[in-house]
Protein backbone atom coordinates (compact mmCIF):
# COMPACT_ATOMS: atom_id res chain seq x y z
CA UNK A 1 0.00 0.00 0.00
CA UNK A 2 1.22 3.48 -0.83
CA UNK A 3 1.63 5.22 2.56
CA UNK A 4 0.37 8.51 1.11
CA UNK A 5 -2.91 6.96 -0.13
CA UNK A 6 -5.35 8.52 2.32
CA UNK A 7 -8.35 6.68 0.85
CA UNK A 8 -6.68 3.33 1.63
CA UNK A 9 -5.98 4.43 5.21
CA UNK A 10 -9.60 5.49 5.60
CA UNK A 11 -10.76 2.07 4.40
CA UNK A 12 -8.47 0.36 6.91
CA UNK A 13 -9.80 2.63 9.65
CA UNK A 14 -13.42 1.89 8.68
CA UNK A 15 -12.74 -1.86 8.81
CA UNK A 16 -11.11 -1.56 12.24
CA UNK A 17 -14.03 0.50 13.51
CA UNK A 18 -16.56 -2.05 12.23
CA UNK A 19 -14.63 -4.84 13.98
CA UNK A 20 -14.42 -2.66 17.09
CA UNK A 21 -10.68 -3.34 17.10
CA UNK A 22 -9.70 -0.38 19.28
CA UNK A 23 -5.94 -1.09 19.40
CA UNK A 24 -5.94 -1.16 15.58
CA UNK A 25 -7.97 2.07 15.42
CA UNK A 26 -5.36 3.72 17.65
CA UNK A 27 -2.48 2.34 15.57
CA UNK A 28 -4.01 3.53 12.30
CA UNK A 29 -4.94 6.97 13.60
CA UNK A 30 -1.53 7.50 15.16
CA UNK A 31 0.14 6.71 11.84
CA UNK A 32 -2.34 8.87 9.91
CA UNK A 33 -1.65 11.83 12.21
CA UNK A 34 1.99 11.58 11.13
CA UNK A 35 1.28 11.17 7.42
CA UNK A 36 -1.70 13.57 7.21
CA UNK A 37 -1.15 16.07 10.06
CA UNK A 38 -3.75 18.53 8.76
CA UNK A 39 -6.63 16.00 8.79
CA UNK A 40 -8.64 16.44 12.00
CA UNK A 41 -10.72 13.29 11.56
CA UNK A 42 -7.84 11.10 12.73
CA UNK A 43 -7.64 13.07 15.97
CA UNK A 44 -11.37 12.53 16.45
CA UNK A 45 -11.20 8.75 15.98
CA UNK A 46 -8.01 8.52 18.01
CA UNK A 47 -9.81 10.35 20.83
CA UNK A 48 -12.62 7.81 20.62
CA UNK A 49 -10.08 4.98 20.79
CA UNK A 50 -8.47 6.41 23.91
CA UNK A 51 -11.90 6.96 25.45
CA UNK A 52 -12.84 3.33 24.80
CA UNK A 53 -9.67 2.29 26.62
CA UNK A 54 -10.64 4.57 29.52
CA UNK A 55 -7.66 6.84 28.84
CA UNK A 56 -9.76 9.93 29.41
CA UNK A 57 -7.03 12.54 29.65
CA UNK A 58 -5.35 11.27 26.45
CA UNK A 59 -8.75 11.37 24.80
CA UNK A 60 -9.32 15.01 25.79
CA UNK A 61 -5.79 16.03 24.80
CA UNK A 62 -6.28 14.42 21.40
CA UNK A 63 -9.63 16.15 20.83
CA UNK A 64 -8.12 19.53 21.73
CA UNK A 65 -5.15 18.94 19.42
CA UNK A 66 -7.59 18.14 16.60
CA UNK A 67 -9.58 21.29 17.24
CA UNK A 68 -6.42 23.40 16.95
CA UNK A 69 -5.78 22.32 13.36
CA UNK A 70 -9.26 23.19 12.05
CA UNK A 71 -8.97 26.51 10.20
CA UNK A 72 -11.30 29.13 11.66
CA UNK A 73 -11.95 30.69 8.27
CA UNK A 74 -13.56 27.58 6.81
CA UNK A 75 -16.89 28.41 8.45
CA UNK A 76 -17.56 24.83 9.50
CA UNK A 77 -19.02 24.14 12.90
CA UNK A 78 -17.93 20.81 14.34
CA UNK A 79 -19.35 19.43 17.55
CA UNK A 80 -16.82 17.38 19.47
CA UNK A 81 -17.77 15.14 22.35
CA UNK A 82 -16.42 15.98 25.75
CA UNK A 83 -14.93 13.34 27.97
CA UNK A 84 -13.91 13.61 31.55
CA UNK A 85 -13.01 11.47 34.49
CA UNK A 86 -15.60 11.43 37.17
CA UNK A 87 -14.40 12.92 40.41
CA UNK A 88 -15.21 11.14 43.68
DOLOSE-88849 format. One record per residue: x, y, z of N, C-alpha, C, O, CB in turn. Coordinates in pm, whole numbers, plus 50000, padded with zeros to 5 digits. Atoms other than C-alpha are relative to their C-alpha. Glycine has a CB too. Example, Ala and Ser with C-alpha at 12.3 -4.5 7.8 and 13.67 -1.06 7.14 Angstrom:
BEGIN
500894988150000512304955050780500905012050000501945011850066499015000350125
499184988149994513674989450714499235010950073499745022050090500415004649858
//
This chain:
BEGIN
500854988250000500005000050000500895012450000501905013050071499035000050123
499304987250003501225034849917499675007650128498515010750152499605008349873
500274993349872501635052250256499315013549988498705018150084501285001950074
500644987050017500375085150111498574998949945497935009049918500835008749908
501355002250053497095069649987499005001150115498714991350184499904986049930
500904997649887494655085250232498724991849990498184987650093499665014650008
501225008050017491655066850085500204985750052499304979950112499574999749852
499725013649950493325033350163500054999950152499524990750216501344994849942
499984999149854494025044350521498605001250057498284995150159500855012150045
501384998349952490405054950560499244986849993498434983950081499275010749918
500655013150008489245020750440500474990850112499664983750173500284993549863
499485008049889491535003650691499385004450132499024996050215501535001150007
500604994849877490205026350965498544995750010498104991650117500115015450004
501425004149998486585018950868499864985250035498964981450110499355002749863
500065014349968487264981450881500304997650147499644989450212500984992149911
499675001549858488894984451224498865004750088498574998650191501295007750034
501144995049922485975005051351498844990149998498214987750101499535013649945
501095009850009483444979551223500274987750083499354981750140499784996049854
499625011649917485374951651398500125003750146500304995050232501324994049951
499804994849864485584973451709501364996050055501514992750173498894994850093
498625003249966489324966651710500695013050042501365019549962500754993149879
499534987149950490304996251928501525001449993501995012149953499535001950143
498554998550016494064989151940500405003049855501335010749830500714987450048
499714997550142494064988451558499555014049960500245020649882499314989549912
500454986350027492035020751542501065009950049501395019449979498645002850069
498974991149945494645037251765501274999549916501885009949890500314996250146
498795001550083497525023451557499855007549868500745014949827500314985249974
500254993650129495995035351230499955015250014500585022449937498694994749938
500144985549982495065069751360501315006650038501595017849995498955002950107
498694994649963498475075051516500885001549877501545011749860500684990950104
499224999350124500145067151184499455010949908500215018549849499984986449928
500614990050089497665088750991500265014250047500405023349966498494997649989
499654986749948498355118351221501385004149952501615015949925499945000150154
498654997150049501995115851113500005002949851500655012349805500944988450032
499994998950146501285111750742499115011449951499445018149853499544986849938
500974989750040498305135750721499725009250119498615009150173498664993549948
500144992249876498855160751006498915010749997498505015550102501305006650030
501034989750009496255185350876498594994249990497645001649962500275008849881
501315006650010493375160050879499454997450140499884988150207500124986849921
500505001149863491365164451200499234987350030499084983750147499145011650030
500815011949973489285132951156500794989150073500224981550151499444994449870
499215010349932492165111051273500155003150148500234993950230501374998849936
499984996149859492365130751597498684996050067498664991350181500245015450013
501325003449947488635125351645499914985050031499534981050141498895004149900
500095014549979488805087551598501044995050100500784985550174500174992749869
499015003649900491995085251801499485003250140499684995550234501335007349974
500614996449872490195103552083498964989850043498874986350161499365013849992
500995010449969487385078152062500714987250047500284980950144499114997049875
499255011949961489925049852079500535000950142500414991550220501144997849904
499504998149863491535064152391498854999650101498994994050209500765013250011
501165000149911488105069652545499544985750027499234982050140498845008449940
500435013949986487165033352480500964992050088500554982150149499874993549863
499035006649913490335022952662500065006650138500945003550219501385000249936
500104992749873489365045752952501235008650028501605010850143499804990350115
498874990649990492345068452884499425014049975499645020149870501164996449895
500804988050017490245099352941500835012549974500465020749890499145002050120
499204988050020492975125452965500644999949860500685010349794501105001150108
499455001150136494655112752645498925002949897499185009249794500604986049976
501114997450089491255113752480499745015049987499645020349876498744992950050
500224985450001490685150152579501145007349931500905016249849499845005250142
498844993550062494215160352480499974998449849500305007749775501304994250058
500075002750143493725144252140498915008249934499125013849827499784985249975
501084991750054490375161552083500445014649988500205020949885498754999050088
499564986050003491885195352173501055002349892501035012749825500565004050137
498994998850105494855189451942499335000349862499745007849774501024988450008
500745000150126492415181451660499275013049975499225017849862499024988649998
500704987350015490425212951724500955011149957500555020149883499315003950131
499034989550032493585234051695500385000449853500825010749804501244998250084
499585000150141494225223251336498865003149904499085003649783500584986549966
501134996450086490745231951205500085015049973500025022950067498624996150064
499924985750031491035265151020498715007350037497615002650005500305002149852
501184992349958488705291351166499255005949880498045007649885500405011250095
500634993450114488055306950827499164990949912498534995549818501045006549917
500765008950087486445275850681498505000450027497724995049948500504985950015
501414998249973483115284150845499264987450040498034987450045499345005749882
500645012649963482445248350950499904999250152500845002250224500804987949943
500205002049857480985241451290500054985050025499274977449966498665006350051
499865014249967482075208151434499734998350148500315005450231501414994549961
500285002949860480655194351755500844988050040500734977249982498494997250024
499165010649948483185173851947499434995550133498955003750211501485004750014
500435005149870482235151452235500985004250107502165006650079499864984649996
499154996649886483585159852575500074987850089499074981550120499475012450077
499795011249908485075133452797500635005450126501335015550123500884988849936
499384996049875486095136153155499994988150095499194978950082499275012050063
500005010149895486995114753449499085004650110499125016250151501444997450054
500884996249889484405114353717500835001850125501764994250151498904989450023
499294996949876485605129254041499214994250118497984995550123500215015450015
500725005849885484795111454368499385010650088498755007450188500934991450084
//
